[in-house]
Amino acid sequence: MWIMSMTIIDRIVDFMCNIKSPVLAICYVVGIFMGILVIQDKPYMLIGLFATRKFKPAKKQHKYAVLIPARNEEPVIANLINSIRKQDYPQELITIFVVADNCTDNTAKVAREKGAICYEHFNPEERTKGFALKYLFEQIQRDYGIESFEGYFIFDSDNLLKKDYISRMNDSFDAGEKIITSYRSTKNWTESWIASTYAIHWLRSIRYRHRARSLLHLATNIQGTGFLFSNEIVKDGWKYTSLTEDRALTADCVVEGYEISYNDDAIFYDEQPVSLKVALRQRLRWSKGHLQAFAESGWGLFKNIFIDKNTKHYEDDKWYSYLIRTIRHRFMSFDTFAQLLPKNIVYAAKWILLKLIIDPFVAWNTGATMYVFSNDTYLSAIVRHFTGNTTVALDSGVKAYFFSILLAIWIRLFYRIGRYFVNIWVAVYLFIIEHRRIPKFSIWRKVLYVFTWPTFDIIQRYTQYVALFKKVEWKPIPHNSKITIEDIEEQVG
């Protein structure tokens, strides 16, 4: 029996050694593909540092509906409606709709008292924000008609709007933009270090994603709340009911050929989670929803890179106008596909396959020499400066197998520590460049938030891994902040 077991093990070792070369070739091709997908990221970051698209004052004031899906939002929804009522935009052109979704509190009563049109939706089988919006659009179609409003805003109940928010978004809409997102700030920066990580993340999205894509007339991504779209987007109703309806909407609009613009002057304020438990729950839902959105829309985006079925050659088109339009649309599809692809999972799969499965068997068979500080982070470079290229030589055998795994884990961990410290500088950069729009608080809090900020990406990475295997249900995020738009105006000015 022992001899038979050793024979099987020897065959496994031989098999793993034999497939290493083809697996390396495949991983090399995958690596090139992944490299191509991020080739635009650094240029976007550079453009976002210096410029964004600006819109001329609107010539016409358009008629809008403001949609607020709400699940037990009694503590905060009145403050949002108050901030809408205090807009410098004509109130007769703004209609506020609230859908009280499976509520057990007085959300509907408060909304009606504040002058909103409120529909109540009770269906325990339809508990996502997307289903609430689907129901609300059905009611609007029945009672008013979708085309009664030229555009639709969507906000979460905890949001607050700067007094010129709708006016600034109207500038973009009047310029012909069909779907526009806006500047997402945070109203509860200092309530928790968890809240600060979200706040910095949204600022990073503005600088790294929205500004450059808007300037170049491409498609940025919708992020859940604080956006406006034309009635033609929902002429057939709202169909985005997954855990992350914003990702699905983004992908679908790009497939249909729409640009997604960004207005840097339209500012709204969002409440962030203050509890690690709540944050983990929310991030797990995001991760699952992103995977679902990629499964639903990834192939359509990928096909659009090569087959542009939505760009027509109009009779009065010059050939170069058509060429520019189709290139832009194909690039938008590529860019959105790159954003939607779960890159962390691809990278993790490559690492597991090579470093934890194949390489340990190779070490068992032939031995191995491994560099202890062999990654490209600044931390690794500093350590190598003092220690040199420290290596560990492993002789062939079963011990080499297990030591190879342990060393691979250590090298990966050390790489992640290095990336943690690099990521700290992102927060420093954002605190400097966005200082006029960040509420005033002490330098010591800023130092704390700089060092805690990288946990945002750590949580994102590992919730994606969990989301691959775990069933996730939509659960509401509690909002209890008493901060009003007047409080924020006193802090920010």
N, C-alpha and C positions, 0 to 999 in steps of 0.2 A: 504493500500500500504506500509506504514511504517513497519507494523508488518511483512508483507511478505518479505520486504527487510532484516529485522533483522533475519528472519528465514534462509534466503539464506546465510547471513554472518555467522550465527552460524554454519551452515552446512560446510561452507568453513573452518572455524576455527577448527571444529572437525576433518575434513578430513586431514588438515595439521598436526594436533597433532598426528593423528593416523598413518600417513605415515612417521613420523620422524624416528622411529626406523629402518624400512627397508631401508630408504634412508641413514641413518648413516652406516648401514651395507654395502651397496653398495659403499659408499664413502670410507669406510675403505678398502675394497678390491681394489678399484681404487688407493688409497693411497699406498698400498703395491706394486701394479703393477708399479706405477710411481717411487717408491723407488728402485725397482729392476732395472729400466731402467737407473738410474744414479749411480748405485753401482760402476761402473768402473771409474767415473770421478775423484775422489780424488787420486786413484793410478796413473792415467794418469798424473795428475798435479805433483805428487811427482817424477815420472820418468822423466817428461819433465824438471824438475829443474836440474837434474844431467846428463842426457844422451840423445843421439839420435843416429840414425844409421849413420855410416860412410861407404863410398864406396871407394874401391881401385881404383887407376888410371886405366882408360880403356886401354885394349889391342888393341882395334880397334876403329877407328873413323867412325861413321855411317853417313849416308846421311839423311838430315832433310829438311822438308819444314816448314817455319815460316808463320803462317796465322794471318792476321790482319784485322778484320772486322772494318770498319770505317764509321761513319756518320758525315759528316761535321767536319772533324778533321784536316783541313788545318794548324792551328796554331802549332800542336804538332807532326804530324806524321813524319816529316823529322827528328826530334831529335831521335825518336825511331829507324828509319832505319839507321841513323848514328851510333847509339850505337850497332846495329847488325853488321854493316860493320866493326866496330872496335874490334870485338871479336877475341880472340887468337885462334880461331878454323878455319880450312881451309875454305875459302870462297867458294871454288868450291863444297863443300859438303852442302852448305846452299842456299836454294832458297826461296826468300821472295815473298809471295803472299798477295795482298791487295784486299779486296772487298769493293769498294766504294758504300755503301748501301744507296740508295735514297738521294744522296748528292745534295746540291744546291750550293756548293762552289768548290774550286779547289783541293779538296783532291786527286782525281785521277791524275791530272796533276803533283802535287808535288810528289806523290808516284812514278810515272813513271820517273820523272826527277832524282829521287834518285836511280833508277835502279830496282825498284820492278816490278813484273808482276801484273798488275792491271786489275781486271774485274769490270764492273759497273753493279749494280743491281738496277733496277727501278720497284718497285711493291709496291704501297701504302698499299696493303692488307697484305704485309709480311714485317713488320717493326721491328721485334725483332732481336737481335743479333744472335739468333739461326737460323732464316730464312736466314740471311746473310751467315752464315757458311754453311748451307745446299746448298745454291746456289754455294758457292765457291767450295765445294767438288764436286759438279756436273761438274763444269768446269774443275777441276783438273783431274777427272776421264776421261772426254772426251778428253782432250789435252795431258795428261801425263800418266794417269793410277794411281790409288791409290797406287799400290805397287811400283811405281817408287821411292817412298821415304819410308825409313824404319820407320821414326817417324815424328810426327807433333807437333809443338809448337803452342800454341795460346796465343796471347797478345792483350791487348787493345792499342789503338793508343797513349795514354798518357804515356805508360810505357817506362822505360829506363833500359838497362841491364848492369850490371857490366861486365867488359871485359872478365872474365873467366866463364861467366854464362853458355854458351852452353857446354864448356868443362866439367864443373862440372856435368851438367845434363847428359852428355854423359857417365860419370862414372856410374851413376845409370842405364842408359839404357843398357850399355854394361854388367852390372851385371845381366841382365835378367829381370829387372823391366819393366812392360808393360805400367804403367801409373804412372807418378811422378809429384808432385807439388813442390814448391820451396819457398824460404824465401822472403816474401813480405814486403818490406820496403816502406817508404813514402818519396816523394821528396819535398813536400810542408808542412812540419810539422808546420811551424810558420806563415803560411798565415792566419790562423783563428783557433779559439778554436774548431770549428766544424771539421776541418781537423785533429786536434790532437786527437779527439775521435776515428776517423777511424784508425789512425796510431796505437793507443794503442790497439784497437780491433784486428788488424792483428797480432800484437805481442802476444797478449793473445792467439790467435788461434794457433800460432806456439808452444807456451809453453804448452798449455793445451790440444791441439788436435794432432798436426802433429808429434811432436817429439816421443812421447811414442808409438803411433800406428805404426809408421815406424820402430822403434826399435824392436817391437814385431811381425813384418811382418803381420800386420793387414791392414785395409783400413781406411785411413784418408779421408777427404772430399776435393773435388776440389772447389776452390773459384773464379770462373769467369775468371781468367787470370793467366799467369805465370805457365803453366803446359805443360807436354809432354806426348804423348801416342803413342803406336805402331800402325802401319797401320792396324793391324788385328782388332782393336777396331772399325774402320770405313770401314771395307771391303765391307759392304753393304750401305755405305753412312752415312751421318750425319742426325739423326732423332730427335734431341733435339731442339725444336722450342718454348718451353714455355717461360714465363717471366724470369725464372731462369734455363737456360739450364745446368748450372754447377751442380745443385742439381739432376736433372734428369739423367745426365751422371754418377754421383757418384752412385746413386741407381742402375742404370742399370748394371754398371760394377760389383758391388758387387753381384747382383743377378746372374750374369754370372760367378762368381767365381774369379774375378780378385782382387789381392791386390792393394792398392793405396798407394804408398810410398811417402817419402818426403826427399828432399836433403837440408840440413841445410847450405851447402856451396854455393849453387846457389842463388845469390841475384839479385832481380830486384826491381825497384822503381816505385811506382804507385802514380798518382795524386789523391788527395781526394777532395771532395766538400768543398767549403768555405762558402757557403750560407745555412742558415737553411732551406729556402724554397726548394732549390734543394735537400738537404739531406732528408727532409721529403718525397719528391716525390720519390727519389731513394729507401728509406727504405720501403715505401708502396709497391713499385713494388717487392722488395725482399720478403716482407711478403706474398704478393699474390702468388708469384711464389713458395714459400716454401709450401704453402697450396696446390697448384696445384700438386707439385712434390709428396707430401705425398698421395694425392688422387690417383695419377697415379701409384706410386711405393710402397706405404706402405704395401699393402696386399702381394705383391710378396716378399718383404723382410721378412715379418712376417712368411709366409709359409716356406721360406728358413731356418728359425731357426729350423724347425722340419723335413722338407723334403729337403734333399740336393741332388737335381737332377743333379748337375754339377760335383760332385766329383766321379770320376770313380775309380774302384778298378782295377788297371793295373796288368797284369799278373806277372810282376817282382816286384810288391810291397810286402813289408813285411806288416803284419797285423797292426803293430804299426804305419807305415808310413801313411797308409790309415786312421787310427784312428785320428792321429794328424791333417791330412789335412782336414778331415771332421769336426772335432771340431773347427778348426780355421775358416773354411768357415761359419759354423753356427754362431759362435760368431761374425764374421764380419757382418753378416746379422742382428743379434740382435743389435749390436753396431750402425750400420747405421740407422736401424729403430728407435733406441732411439734418434739419432740426428735429424732425419726427423720429428718425432712426434711433433706437435705444443703444447708443454707442457704448455706454458703460458695460452693457451685457455682452456686446461683441468682444470688447477688450478682455473682459473677465473670462469669456469662453476660450479665447486664444491662450491666455495665461494658464488656465487650468489644464488645457489639453497638452501644452508643451512642458510647462514647468512642474506640474503635479502628477501628470500621467506618463508622458513619454520619457522625459529626461531622467527621472529616477530609475527607470529600467535600464537606460543606457549606462547610467552610473553603476548600476549593479553589474552590468556585463563587462564594462571596460574601465570603470573608474571615471573620475572627473576632477577638473580644477575649476573652482568657482570664485569669482571676485566678490568680496563681501560688500564693497561700496561701489557698485557698478552701474548706478543710474545717473541721469543727466541733470539732477537738481543741484542748486547752489550748495545745499547742505552737504551733499555727497562730495562735491568738489572741494569744499573746505576741509572735510575730514580726510580726503585723500592727500591734501596738501601737507597734513601733519603725519599721516600714517603710511603714505605711499599706496600702491595698488595691492592692498592686503588680499591674499588668496588663501583658499582652503583646498588642499589636495585630498581627494577621496580615493582610496584603493577599491578595486572591484569587490563586490560582495553585498550581502544583505544590509550591512551597516551603511554602506554607501547609498543604498536606496532610501533609507529613512533620513539620513543626514542631508541628502539632496533635497528632500521635501522640506525639512526644517529650514535649511539655508534659503530655499526659494521663498518661503513665507517671510523670513527675516528681511531679505532683500526687497520684497514687495512692500513690507511694512515701513522700512526705512525710506523707500521712495515716496510713500504716502506722507510720511512725516515731513519730508523735504517739500512736497507740494503744498502741505498745510502752511508752511512759513512763506512760500511764494504767494499764496493766495491772500495772506494778510495785507500785502501791498495793494491789492484791489480795493480794500476798504479805505486805506489811507488815501489813495487816489480819489475815490468817490467823496470822501469827507472834504477834501480840498476843493474839488471842481464843482460840487453841488452845495457848497456851504451856505449860499444865500437862500436855498430852498429847504434847508434842514432846520428844524426847531432848535433853539439855543439850549444847550445843556453843557455840563462841565467837561473839561478836557479829560478828566479821569474816567468818566463814562465812555468817552470816545476811545480811549486807550483800551478799556475793557472790551468794547464792542469790536474793535479791530482784531483782538485776539480770539474772540468767540465766533466771529463771523464765518470762518472756514468750516464750522460744523454744519452749516447749511448744505454744502455740497457733499459732505460725508453722509449725512442723513439721506440725501437724495440718492446717492449711489447704492446704499444698502437696502433702502426701501424698494428700489427697482429689482434687486435680486429676490427679495421676499415676494414681491408682487407677481413674479413669474409663477409661483407655486400656490399662492394663497388666494382664496376667494375673498373679494372685498365688496362691502356694501356701502352705499352712500349714507353718511351720518352728518347731521348739522354741526357746525362749529359754533360754540356759544359766543355771543357778542354782548358785552355788558358795559362798554365804555360810555361814560357820561359826557365825554368831550363834545363840544359843539363847534360849529364853524367860527363863531365869535372867539372862542378860546384859541383856536388855531391862528386866526388873524392877529391876535395879540402877540402870539409867540413868534410867528414868521414875518408878519407885516405885509 
